[in-house]
Amino acid sequence: RVTENVTKITSLLFEVDDENISIEEQVEMFKKSGLPFTTMVNSGGKSVHVIVRFREPIESKEWQEQWWNAIANGLLKHNIVADRAARLIVQLSRVPETIRKNTNKPQTLITIQERISFDRMRLWLTQNDVKLQAPKVYVPVVYELGKNDTVPATKKFKIANKWTQSKYGPFSPYMVSGAHMWLFNFAVNCFKLDLSESQ
């Protein structure tokens, strides 16, 4: 359950973490909102898990966050405050027709529907006066003296790491082989971004 290990995302999870709102009330609130969703499961606790499963995978982690935030903002228009912990890529949902261990209550399937198209979700967002914002992505150029001075060192470090991972995979101190090449190429990428040794 590590974000970096996730290659594709098709589903987003929404739930209300408020014990003052009954399961029945939550079900009614989600249905009244008109949110296009795929499954709704009674968690066997204090909430329902509503999953939006798209027909196509979401392009990236950055787009996943933009989609989740936009839908959560749309739900706010219907007085539904989505639990932000559910936005995490590696967040697990509940499996219906099983018993939840800590409450000894059944987790039941409330409803199941079709997968959702991006266009259908965009229409719902528009109807709720919410705009899906494209993520801001900075793509630095190759090394030019002083060109990247305005970019924070931590961002340069993350970009150099991402570039190296895209070619050699994630770094691990337990690599059987290839660790020296990984670090060498990481250093090259740091140089391209004008990231000094002291930074």
N, CA, C and O of each residue as an XYZ file, in Angstrom:
796
protein
N       0.822     -1.198      0.000
C       0.000      0.000      0.000
C       0.860      1.252      0.000
O       0.824      2.060      0.928
N       1.628      1.388     -1.063
C       2.486      2.550     -1.232
C       2.055      3.272     -2.505
O       1.926      2.651     -3.559
N       1.834      4.581     -2.407
C       1.327      5.354     -3.544
C       2.171      5.154     -4.792
O       1.640      5.035     -5.896
N       3.503      5.117     -4.613
C       4.401      4.991     -5.770
C       4.217      3.676     -6.510
O       4.606      3.568     -7.673
N       3.628      2.668     -5.859
C       3.422      1.369     -6.508
C       2.158      1.322     -7.362
O       1.936      0.356     -8.093
N       1.328      2.363     -7.270
C       0.070      2.390     -8.023
C       0.337      2.939     -9.418
O       0.866      4.041     -9.564
N      -0.025      2.178    -10.439
C       0.222      2.603    -11.818
C      -1.025      3.163    -12.496
O      -0.923      4.015    -13.379
N      -2.195      2.690    -12.090
C      -3.438      3.197    -12.688
C      -4.496      3.334    -11.608
O      -4.522      2.568    -10.645
N      -5.374      4.325    -11.780
C      -6.453      4.572    -10.822
C      -7.759      4.643    -11.610
O      -7.862      5.392    -12.581
N      -8.747      3.869    -11.195
C     -10.062      3.953    -11.855
C     -11.165      4.333    -10.874
O     -12.241      4.754    -11.297
N     -10.921      4.193     -9.572
C     -11.983      4.392     -8.582
C     -11.626      5.469     -7.562
O     -10.469      5.625     -7.171
N     -12.654      6.205     -7.143
C     -12.521      7.202     -6.084
C     -13.524      6.862     -4.989
O     -14.659      6.481     -5.274
N     -13.100      7.001     -3.732
C     -13.930      6.645     -2.582
C     -14.409      7.902     -1.860
O     -13.641      8.837     -1.633
N     -15.698      7.906     -1.503
C     -16.272      9.013     -0.734
C     -17.062      8.438      0.438
O     -17.850      7.505      0.284
N     -16.829      9.020      1.613
C     -17.587      8.614      2.795
C     -17.724      9.796      3.735
O     -16.949     10.750      3.671
N     -18.719      9.724      4.609
C     -18.952     10.763      5.610
C     -18.547     10.200      6.966
O     -19.091      9.191      7.415
N     -17.596     10.850      7.610
C     -17.108     10.368      8.901
C     -17.775     11.174     10.021
O     -17.115     11.922     10.741
N     -19.092     11.006     10.151
C     -19.850     11.763     11.153
C     -20.865     10.820     11.797
O     -21.869     10.459     11.182
N     -20.590     10.427     13.040
C     -21.454      9.464     13.721
C     -22.831     10.044     14.060
O     -23.726      9.304     14.469
N     -23.009     11.356     13.895
C     -24.308     11.977     14.166
C     -25.272     11.846     12.995
O     -26.458     12.154     13.119
N     -24.756     11.388     11.858
C     -25.606     11.171     10.686
C     -25.748      9.672     10.488
O     -24.758      8.974     10.267
N     -26.975      9.176     10.568
C     -27.212      7.729     10.473
C     -26.894      7.207      9.072
O     -26.821      7.967      8.106
N     -26.711      5.902      8.991
C     -26.469      5.249      7.696
C     -27.599      5.574      6.729
O     -27.361      5.902      5.567
N     -28.845      5.480      7.227
C     -30.015      5.740      6.378
C     -30.002      7.170      5.847
O     -30.318      7.416      4.683
N     -29.632      8.107      6.715
C     -29.565      9.514      6.294
C     -28.463      9.728      5.262
O     -28.637     10.481      4.304
N     -27.329      9.063      5.462
C     -26.220      9.189      4.508
C     -26.620      8.664      3.138
O     -26.342      9.291      2.115
N     -27.275      7.508      3.127
C     -27.735      6.920      1.862
C     -28.645      7.905      1.146
O     -28.487      8.140     -0.052
N     -29.591      8.480      1.868
C     -30.541      9.420      1.287
C     -29.832     10.671      0.771
O     -30.164     11.177     -0.301
N     -28.858     11.168      1.528
C     -28.121     12.372      1.128
C     -27.353     12.153     -0.179
O     -27.388     12.998     -1.074
N     -26.662     11.018     -0.282
C     -25.905     10.729     -1.495
C     -26.841     10.573     -2.693
O     -26.550     11.068     -3.782
N     -27.953      9.892     -2.490
C     -28.892      9.691     -3.600
C     -29.498     11.012     -4.052
O     -29.638     11.260     -5.250
N     -29.859     11.862     -3.089
C     -30.451     13.160     -3.427
C     -29.458     14.080     -4.136
O     -29.856     14.942     -4.919
N     -28.168     13.895     -3.860
C     -27.149     14.743     -4.488
C     -27.080     14.539     -5.994
O     -26.609     15.406     -6.729
N     -27.558     13.377     -6.447
C     -27.490     13.074     -7.874
C     -26.121     12.636     -8.334
O     -25.903     12.451     -9.531
N     -25.178     12.463     -7.397
C     -23.824     12.048     -7.767
C     -23.858     10.731     -8.541
O     -24.414      9.747     -8.054
N     -23.278     10.699     -9.729
C     -23.168      9.409    -10.426
C     -22.135      8.551     -9.702
O     -20.966      8.927     -9.618
N     -22.553      7.415     -9.187
C     -21.613      6.534     -8.497
C     -21.853      5.099     -8.931
O     -22.867      4.791     -9.557
N     -20.918      4.230     -8.597
C     -20.989      2.840     -9.057
C     -21.465      1.900     -7.963
O     -22.345      1.072     -8.197
N     -20.889      2.021     -6.761
C     -21.339      1.156     -5.667
C     -21.517      1.956     -4.385
O     -20.872      2.982     -4.168
N     -22.415      1.451     -3.544
C     -22.616      1.994     -2.209
C     -22.671      0.819     -1.254
O     -23.470     -0.101     -1.425
N     -21.798      0.862     -0.231
C     -21.678     -0.253      0.705
C     -21.821      0.260      2.136
O     -21.205      1.257      2.512
N     -22.633     -0.424      2.919
C     -22.694     -0.159      4.360
C     -21.401     -0.697      4.953
O     -21.101     -1.884      4.820
N     -20.628      0.177      5.613
C     -19.287     -0.202      6.076
C     -19.294     -1.123      7.291
O     -18.240     -1.604      7.707
N     -20.485     -1.376      7.870
C     -20.533     -2.155      9.099
C     -20.106     -1.321     10.289
O     -19.891     -1.839     11.385
N     -19.987     -0.027     10.059
C     -19.623      0.915     11.114
C     -20.568      2.091     11.090
O     -21.785      1.922     11.160
N     -20.001      3.303     10.989
C     -20.839      4.495     11.062
C     -21.018      5.194      9.717
O     -21.557      6.299      9.666
N     -20.572      4.562      8.623
C     -20.654      5.253      7.338
C     -20.987      4.315      6.182
O     -20.926      3.091      6.297
N     -21.342      4.942      5.070
C     -21.470      4.202      3.813
C     -20.262      4.566      2.955
O     -19.773      5.695      2.996
N     -19.794      3.605      2.185
C     -18.699      3.851      1.258
C     -19.280      3.960     -0.141
O     -19.885      3.020     -0.656
N     -19.087      5.110     -0.738
C     -19.592      5.370     -2.086
C     -18.392      5.410     -3.028
O     -17.469      6.204     -2.847
N     -18.423      4.542     -4.031
C     -17.303      4.461     -4.964
C     -17.735      4.911     -6.349
O     -18.707      4.415     -6.918
N     -16.978      5.868     -6.870
C     -17.125      6.294     -8.263
C     -16.073      5.528     -9.044
O     -14.876      5.762     -8.878
N     -16.516      4.619     -9.890
C     -15.566      3.847    -10.712
C     -15.706      4.311    -12.151
O     -16.753      4.129    -12.773
N     -14.656      4.906    -12.670
C     -14.690      5.421    -14.031
C     -14.486      4.311    -15.054
O     -13.927      3.257    -14.751
N     -14.947      4.571    -16.259
C     -14.772      3.590    -17.339
C     -13.326      3.511    -17.793
O     -12.847      2.455    -18.206
N     -12.639      4.637    -17.713
C     -11.233      4.711    -18.121
C     -10.379      5.081    -16.912
O     -10.870      5.713    -15.976
N      -9.102      4.692    -16.924
C      -8.233      5.069    -15.799
C      -7.953      6.569    -15.784
O      -7.891      7.212    -16.831
N      -7.784      7.111    -14.587
C      -7.392      8.510    -14.431
C      -5.917      8.617    -14.785
O      -5.125      7.737    -14.450
N      -5.554      9.700    -15.465
C      -4.222      9.833    -16.056
C      -3.065      9.772    -15.063
O      -2.028      9.182    -15.368
N      -3.219     10.364    -13.893
C      -2.083     10.465    -12.981
C      -2.567     10.724    -11.567
O      -3.752     10.968    -11.339
N      -1.631     10.670    -10.606
C      -1.941     10.984     -9.217
C      -2.450     12.407     -9.103
O      -3.374     12.677     -8.335
N      -1.849     13.331     -9.869
C      -2.264     14.729     -9.818
C      -3.712     14.898    -10.286
O      -4.479     15.653     -9.688
N      -4.081     14.189    -11.359
C      -5.463     14.255    -11.856
C      -6.421     13.580    -10.880
O      -7.555     14.026    -10.709
N      -5.958     12.493    -10.232
C      -6.799     11.814     -9.240
C      -7.191     12.784     -8.137
O      -8.350     12.817     -7.726
N      -6.242     13.573     -7.654
C      -6.540     14.544     -6.599
C      -7.509     15.610     -7.088
O      -8.401     16.032     -6.352
N      -7.328     16.050     -8.347
C      -8.211     17.086     -8.894
C      -9.641     16.565     -9.019
O     -10.596     17.273     -8.698
N      -9.783     15.318     -9.489
C     -11.117     14.716     -9.608
C     -11.756     14.575     -8.231
O     -12.913     14.951     -8.040
N     -11.009     14.037     -7.274
C     -11.570     13.822     -5.938
C     -12.010     15.145     -5.322
O     -13.114     15.244     -4.786
N     -11.153     16.160     -5.395
C     -11.475     17.461     -4.813
C     -12.689     18.092     -5.471
O     -13.530     18.682     -4.793
N     -12.784     17.971     -6.800
C     -13.920     18.564     -7.516
C     -15.224     17.898     -7.092
O     -16.219     18.578     -6.840
N     -15.219     16.565     -7.014
C     -16.438     15.838     -6.621
C     -16.796     16.166     -5.171
O     -17.968     16.359     -4.847
N     -15.782     16.228     -4.297
C     -16.030     16.581     -2.895
C     -16.637     17.981     -2.789
O     -17.514     18.214     -1.958
N     -16.176     18.912     -3.624
C     -16.740     20.260     -3.638
C     -18.188     20.252     -4.121
O     -19.019     21.022     -3.639
N     -18.478     19.367     -5.082
C     -19.861     19.231     -5.551
C     -20.759     18.669     -4.463
O     -21.903     19.096     -4.311
N     -20.239     17.707     -3.706
C     -21.015     17.114     -2.611
C     -21.294     18.135     -1.508
O     -22.337     18.085     -0.856
N     -20.352     19.065     -1.307
C     -20.555     20.116     -0.301
C     -21.801     20.938     -0.586
O     -22.460     21.427      0.331
N     -22.120     21.086     -1.879
C     -23.324     21.839     -2.252
C     -24.586     21.141     -1.744
O     -25.653     21.750     -1.675
N     -24.459     19.863     -1.390
C     -25.585     19.072     -0.874
C     -25.376     18.740      0.611
O     -25.967     17.797      1.138
N     -24.532     19.528      1.265
C     -24.247     19.369      2.701
C     -23.607     18.026      3.048
O     -23.780     17.510      4.152
N     -22.873     17.474      2.097
C     -22.142     16.229      2.337
C     -20.659     16.583      2.460
O     -20.030     17.029      1.500
N     -20.121     16.375      3.650
C     -18.696     16.659      3.878
C     -17.945     15.343      3.764
O     -17.983     14.509      4.668
N     -17.263     15.173      2.641
C     -16.532     13.923      2.400
C     -15.269     13.872      3.250
O     -14.543     14.860      3.365
N     -15.020     12.716      3.841
C     -13.829     12.501      4.668
C     -12.590     12.555      3.775
O     -12.461     11.760      2.844
N     -11.674     13.496      4.057
C     -10.509     13.696      3.199
C      -9.528     12.520      3.232
O      -8.715     12.370      2.320
N      -9.599     11.698      4.259
C      -8.719     10.522      4.303
C      -9.033      9.569      3.152
O      -8.174      8.800      2.719
N     -10.272      9.628      2.660
C     -10.693      8.722      1.582
C     -10.075      9.096      0.242
O     -10.131      8.314     -0.707
N      -9.479     10.297      0.158
C      -8.924     10.725     -1.131
C      -7.599     10.032     -1.446
O      -7.151     10.046     -2.593
N      -6.961      9.420     -0.425
C      -5.666      8.791     -0.625
C      -5.770      7.635     -1.608
O      -6.709      6.841     -1.555
N      -4.806      7.551     -2.496
C      -4.826      6.524     -3.542
C      -4.871      5.122     -2.951
O      -5.539      4.241     -3.493
N      -4.169      4.908     -1.847
C      -4.067      3.555     -1.278
C      -5.148      3.274     -0.232
O      -5.102      2.243      0.439
N      -6.119      4.181     -0.086
C      -7.190      3.957      0.892
C      -8.040      2.759      0.474
O      -8.447      2.658     -0.683
N      -8.305      1.855      1.413
C      -9.097      0.666      1.125
C     -10.580      0.928      1.376
O     -10.948      1.775      2.190
N     -11.423      0.182      0.660
C     -12.860      0.256      0.883
C     -13.325     -1.056      1.510
O     -12.536     -1.982      1.695
N     -14.612     -1.121      1.831
C     -15.169     -2.302      2.492
C     -15.698     -3.312      1.485
O     -16.214     -2.944      0.430
N     -15.563     -4.583      1.823
C     -16.035     -5.665      0.950
C     -17.422     -6.090      1.413
O     -17.586     -6.501      2.562
N     -18.425     -5.997      0.539
C     -19.783     -6.372      0.958
C     -19.917     -7.865      1.231
O     -19.152     -8.689      0.729
N     -20.921     -8.180      2.048
C     -21.245     -9.563      2.433
C     -20.130    -10.202      3.257
O     -19.913    -11.412      3.191
N     -19.425     -9.377      4.036
C     -18.440     -9.879      4.993
C     -18.725     -9.225      6.341
O     -19.493     -8.266      6.423
N     -18.114     -9.739      7.381
C     -18.310     -9.198      8.732
C     -17.129     -8.297      9.089
O     -15.971     -8.692      8.952
N     -17.433     -7.097      9.542
C     -16.374     -6.178      9.974
C     -15.875     -6.622     11.343
O     -16.656     -6.729     12.289
N     -14.593     -6.878     11.447
C     -14.012     -7.500     12.640
C     -14.209     -6.668     13.909
O     -14.571     -7.209     14.953
N     -13.970     -5.344     13.824
C     -13.994     -4.545     15.055
C     -15.402     -4.211     15.553
O     -15.570     -3.803     16.702
N     -16.427     -4.384     14.683
C     -17.807     -4.121     15.129
C     -18.671     -5.383     15.129
O     -19.758     -5.405     15.708
N     -18.175     -6.430     14.473
C     -18.910     -7.691     14.334
C     -20.231     -7.486     13.589
O     -21.182     -8.244     13.780
N     -20.282     -6.454     12.738
C     -21.487     -6.163     11.954
C     -21.242     -6.485     10.490
O     -20.111     -6.402     10.010
N     -22.308     -6.855      9.777
C     -22.129     -7.159      8.346
C     -21.886     -5.896      7.522
O     -22.444     -4.835      7.801
N     -21.050     -6.036      6.512
C     -20.832     -4.980      5.520
C     -21.678     -5.373      4.312
O     -21.398     -6.372      3.649
N     -22.703     -4.592      4.033
C     -23.686     -5.000      3.030
C     -23.683     -4.080      1.814
O     -23.436     -2.878      1.913
N     -23.966     -4.684      0.670
C     -24.089     -3.931     -0.576
C     -25.447     -3.254     -0.608
O     -26.480     -3.922     -0.543
N     -25.451     -1.942     -0.706
C     -26.709     -1.192     -0.754
C     -27.196     -1.084     -2.191
O     -28.365     -1.330     -2.490
N     -26.280     -0.715     -3.069
C     -26.642     -0.626     -4.491
C     -25.400     -0.740     -5.356
O     -24.295     -0.405     -4.930
N     -25.598     -1.216     -6.570
C     -24.502     -1.285     -7.540
C     -25.044     -0.816     -8.885
O     -26.137     -1.201     -9.302
N     -24.257      0.024     -9.554
C     -24.668      0.597    -10.831
C     -23.503      0.522    -11.807
O     -22.468     -0.077    -11.514
N     -23.683      1.132    -12.958
C     -22.652      1.052    -13.997
C     -21.453      1.948    -13.697
O     -21.513      2.821    -12.831
N     -20.377      1.717    -14.420
C     -19.211      2.597    -14.322
C     -19.560      3.953    -14.922
O     -20.480      4.074    -15.731
N     -18.816      4.962    -14.513
C     -19.133      6.333    -14.874
C     -18.158      6.855    -15.931
O     -16.951      6.626    -15.840
N     -18.687      7.553    -16.927
C     -17.823      8.189    -17.922
C     -17.355      9.536    -17.381
O     -18.016     10.146    -16.541
N     -16.214      9.984    -17.871
C     -15.712     11.296    -17.463
C     -16.709     12.391    -17.850
O     -16.920     13.339    -17.093
N     -17.322     12.257    -19.033
C     -18.287     13.265    -19.495
C     -19.494     13.357    -18.574
O     -19.984     14.450    -18.289
N     -19.966     12.213    -18.112
C     -21.129     12.220    -17.214
C     -20.785     12.914    -15.897
O     -21.591     13.671    -15.355
N     -19.583     12.649    -15.389
C     -19.184     13.289    -14.138
C     -18.965     14.778    -14.335
O     -19.310     15.578    -13.466
N     -18.390     15.156    -15.479
C     -18.204     16.591    -15.758
C     -19.549     17.310    -15.807
O     -19.665     18.445    -15.345
N     -20.567     16.651    -16.365
C     -21.906     17.232    -16.428
C     -22.444     17.462    -15.017
O     -23.004     18.519    -14.730
N     -22.274     16.468    -14.131
C     -22.740     16.625    -12.740
C     -22.008     17.764    -12.056
O     -22.614     18.544    -11.321
N     -20.698     17.866    -12.295
C     -19.929     18.962    -11.702
C     -20.424     20.311    -12.203
O     -20.559     21.253    -11.423
N     -20.696     20.407    -13.502
C     -21.213     21.647    -14.083
C     -22.559     22.004    -13.478
O     -22.815     23.169    -13.174
N     -23.417     21.016    -13.301
C     -24.737     21.247    -12.701
C     -24.625     21.750    -11.267
O     -25.544     22.389    -10.756
N     -23.507     21.463    -10.624
C     -23.288     21.896     -9.243
C     -22.296     23.060     -9.147
O     -21.748     23.338     -8.081
N     -22.075     23.734    -10.285
C     -21.198     24.911    -10.344
C     -19.787     24.637     -9.840
O     -19.192     25.460     -9.143
N     -19.261     23.473    -10.200
C     -17.891     23.109     -9.826
C     -17.097     22.880    -11.102
O     -17.545     22.193    -12.020
N     -15.907     23.473    -11.138
C     -15.053     23.312    -12.310
C     -13.894     22.380    -11.973
O     -13.235     22.541    -10.947
N     -13.655     21.412    -12.837
C     -12.518     20.506    -12.668
C     -11.268     21.238    -13.142
O     -11.136     21.553    -14.325
N     -10.356     21.506    -12.217
C      -9.138     22.239    -12.539
C      -8.034     21.278    -12.959
O      -7.825     20.239    -12.332
N      -7.335     21.636    -14.024
C      -6.179     20.835    -14.433
C      -5.056     21.035    -13.421
O      -4.835     22.157    -12.966
N      -4.348     19.977    -13.063
C      -3.249     20.144    -12.100
C      -2.131     20.995    -12.688
O      -1.854     20.933    -13.886
N      -1.499     21.779    -11.844
C      -0.373     22.597    -12.289
C       0.886     21.747    -12.245
O       1.300     21.274    -11.186
N       1.471     21.567    -13.388
C       2.676     20.739    -13.475
C       3.816     21.585    -14.024
O       3.716     22.144    -15.116
N       4.896     21.675    -13.262
C       6.084     22.385    -13.728
C       7.043     21.376    -14.331
O       7.421     20.404    -13.678
N       7.432     21.603    -15.563
C       8.396     20.722    -16.220
C       9.674     21.518    -16.455
O       9.729     22.342    -17.367
N      10.707     21.281    -15.639
C      11.944     22.053    -15.810
C      12.697     21.644    -17.069
O      12.550     20.527    -17.565
N      13.489     22.552    -17.566
C      14.307     22.265    -18.753
C      15.647     21.692    -18.309
O      15.948     21.638    -17.116
N      16.438     21.270    -19.274
C      17.766     20.755    -18.947
C      18.623     21.897    -18.416
O      18.242     23.065    -18.494
N      19.756     21.550    -17.887
C      20.598     22.515    -17.171
C      20.958     23.741    -18.010
O      21.497     23.637    -19.112
N      20.642     24.885    -17.452
C      21.113     26.175    -17.956
C      21.409     27.009    -16.705
O      20.557     27.143    -15.827
N      22.598     27.556    -16.634
C      23.028     28.278    -15.446
C      22.005     29.336    -15.041
O      21.680     30.242    -15.808
N      21.506     29.194    -13.812
C      20.567     30.174    -13.277
C      19.131     30.013    -13.741
O      18.249     30.721    -13.254
N      18.871     29.096    -14.676
C      17.528     28.968    -15.265
C      16.496     28.514    -14.233
O      15.342     28.939    -14.272
N      16.922     27.641    -13.304
C      15.976     27.074    -12.350
C      16.137     27.644    -10.934
O      15.754     27.007     -9.953
N      16.706     28.847    -10.843
C      16.961     29.441     -9.531
C      15.695     29.677     -8.718
O      15.737     29.664     -7.488
N      14.562     29.895     -9.399
C      13.318     30.190     -8.686
C      12.599     28.928     -8.207
O      11.632     29.006     -7.450
N      13.080     27.764     -8.654
C      12.448     26.505     -8.264
C      13.040     26.048     -6.933
O      14.262     25.981     -6.801
N      12.190     25.726     -5.929
C      12.722     25.291     -4.626
C      13.568     24.019     -4.761
O      13.296     23.156     -5.596
N      14.593     23.930     -3.924
C      15.506     22.780     -3.962
C      14.770     21.471     -3.738
O      15.097     20.460     -4.360
N      13.763     21.480     -2.839
C      13.028     20.235     -2.574
C      12.272     19.768     -3.815
O      12.149     18.568     -4.058
N      11.761     20.730     -4.606
C      11.041     20.362     -5.821
C      12.012     19.785     -6.852
O      11.700     18.806     -7.530
N      13.192     20.399     -6.962
C      14.205     19.871     -7.876
C      14.571     18.438     -7.490
O      14.697     17.561     -8.344
N      14.737     18.221     -6.183
C      15.083     16.891     -5.681
C      14.017     15.866     -6.076
O      14.334     14.772     -6.543
N      12.739     16.242     -5.879
C      11.637     15.320     -6.208
C      11.577     15.035     -7.704
O      11.309     13.905     -8.113
N      11.824     16.052     -8.516
C      11.777     15.860     -9.971
C      12.935     14.968    -10.420
O      12.745     14.072    -11.242
N      14.138     15.211     -9.881
C      15.289     14.369    -10.219
C      15.020     12.919     -9.823
O      15.364     11.989    -10.553
N      14.400     12.743     -8.658
C      14.038     11.409     -8.183
C      13.030     10.749     -9.123
O      13.155      9.570     -9.452
N      12.019     11.532     -9.554
C      10.982     11.003    -10.444
C      11.570     10.602    -11.791
O      11.238      9.543    -12.325
N      12.445     11.445    -12.346
C      13.098     11.129    -13.610
C      13.884      9.825    -13.490
O      13.822      8.969    -14.372
N      14.621      9.684    -12.392
C      15.451      8.491    -12.210
C      14.573      7.252    -12.032
O      14.872      6.187    -12.573
N      13.493      7.400    -11.270
C      12.581      6.264    -11.057
C      11.918      5.820    -12.352
O      11.687      4.628    -12.554
N      11.610      6.773    -13.233
C      10.921      6.409    -14.485
C      11.792      5.494    -15.341
O      11.274      4.724    -16.151
N      13.113      5.575    -15.167
C      14.020      4.732    -15.957
C      14.497      3.510    -15.196
O      14.630      2.430    -15.771
N      14.760      3.676    -13.889
C      15.382      2.599    -13.109
C      14.507      2.051    -11.979
O      14.939      1.166    -11.240
N      13.275      2.570    -11.837
C      12.412      2.132    -10.750
C      12.787      2.822     -9.456
O      13.750      3.588     -9.423
N      12.034      2.562     -8.373
C      12.345      3.223     -7.094
C      13.658      2.734     -6.502
O      14.016      1.564     -6.634
N      14.372      3.645     -5.849
C      15.641      3.279     -5.210
C      15.380      2.512     -3.921
O      14.441      2.817     -3.186
N      16.206      1.530     -3.658
C      16.151      0.803     -2.398
C      17.574      0.503     -1.951
O      18.394      0.082     -2.767
N      17.891      0.713     -0.662
C      19.229      0.370     -0.173
C      19.486     -1.139     -0.199
O      20.614     -1.592     -0.008
N      18.416     -1.909     -0.440
C      18.542     -3.373     -0.477
C      18.626     -3.920     -1.895
O      18.476     -5.125     -2.101
N      18.862     -3.053     -2.875
C      18.987     -3.518     -4.261
C      20.097     -4.560     -4.367
O      21.177     -4.389     -3.804
N      19.821     -5.636     -5.091
C      20.840     -6.672     -5.302
C      21.919     -6.146     -6.237
O      23.106     -6.411     -6.046
N      21.487     -5.389     -7.262
C      22.444     -4.767     -8.186
C      21.812     -3.494     -8.733
O      20.601     -3.292     -8.638
N      22.644     -2.650     -9.299
C      22.138     -1.449     -9.965
C      22.045     -0.211     -9.101
O      21.718      0.865     -9.603
N      22.328     -0.336     -7.800
C      22.208      0.826     -6.916
C      23.179      1.934     -7.321
O      22.833      3.115     -7.288
N      24.413      1.539     -7.709
C      25.408      2.560     -8.089
C      24.979      3.303     -9.352
O      25.200      4.509     -9.467
N      24.356      2.579    -10.318
C      23.884      3.236    -11.546
C      22.700      4.145    -11.245
O      22.567      5.219    -11.832
N      21.839      3.707    -10.326
C      20.692      4.529     -9.944
C      21.192      5.856     -9.372
O      20.733      6.925     -9.776
N      22.137      5.779     -8.428
C      22.652      6.984     -7.777
C      23.431      7.868     -8.759
O      23.368      9.095     -8.685
N      24.163      7.232     -9.676
C      24.899      8.007    -10.681
C      23.922      8.800    -11.554
O      24.122      9.993    -11.784
N      22.879      8.147    -12.034
C      21.905      8.828    -12.891
C      21.085      9.864    -12.125
O      20.683     10.888    -12.678
N      20.846      9.584    -10.858
C      20.167     10.574    -10.019
C      21.021     11.842     -9.927
O      20.503     12.955    -10.013
N      22.335     11.661     -9.751
C      23.249     12.806     -9.680
C      23.250     13.591    -10.991
O      23.291     14.821    -10.979
N      23.206     12.882    -12.119
C      23.149     13.536    -13.429
C      21.877     14.380    -13.536
O      21.911     15.514    -14.014
N      20.756     13.810    -13.082
C      19.487     14.545    -13.142
C      19.497     15.756    -12.212
O      18.929     16.797    -12.540
N      20.143     15.622    -11.051
C      20.289     16.775    -10.149
C      21.082     17.879    -10.839
O      20.748     19.058    -10.716
N      22.140     17.497    -11.570
C      22.951     18.468    -12.305
C      22.115     19.172    -13.368
O      22.209     20.389    -13.531
N      21.291     18.404    -14.095
C      20.447     18.991    -15.140
C      19.496     20.043    -14.560
O      19.129     21.003    -15.238
N      19.107     19.850    -13.312
C      18.164     20.764    -12.668
C      18.862     21.866    -11.872
O      18.208     22.668    -11.204
N      20.198     21.900    -11.948
C      20.966     22.909    -11.219
C      20.756     22.778     -9.713
O      20.606     23.774     -9.005
N      20.748     21.528     -9.232
C      20.621     21.268     -7.806
C      22.017     21.035     -7.235
O      22.665     20.040     -7.561
N      22.474     21.937     -6.396
C      23.835     21.837     -5.878
C      23.968     20.743     -4.826
O      22.971     20.287     -4.266
N      25.199     20.324     -4.562
C      25.459     19.284     -3.569
C      25.012     19.753     -2.182
O      24.481     18.965     -1.399
N      25.225     21.020     -1.884
C      24.832     21.522     -0.567
C      23.309     21.526     -0.411
O      22.793     21.256      0.674
N      22.595     21.829     -1.490
C      21.129     21.774     -1.422
C      20.655     20.366     -1.220
O      19.450     20.126     -1.139
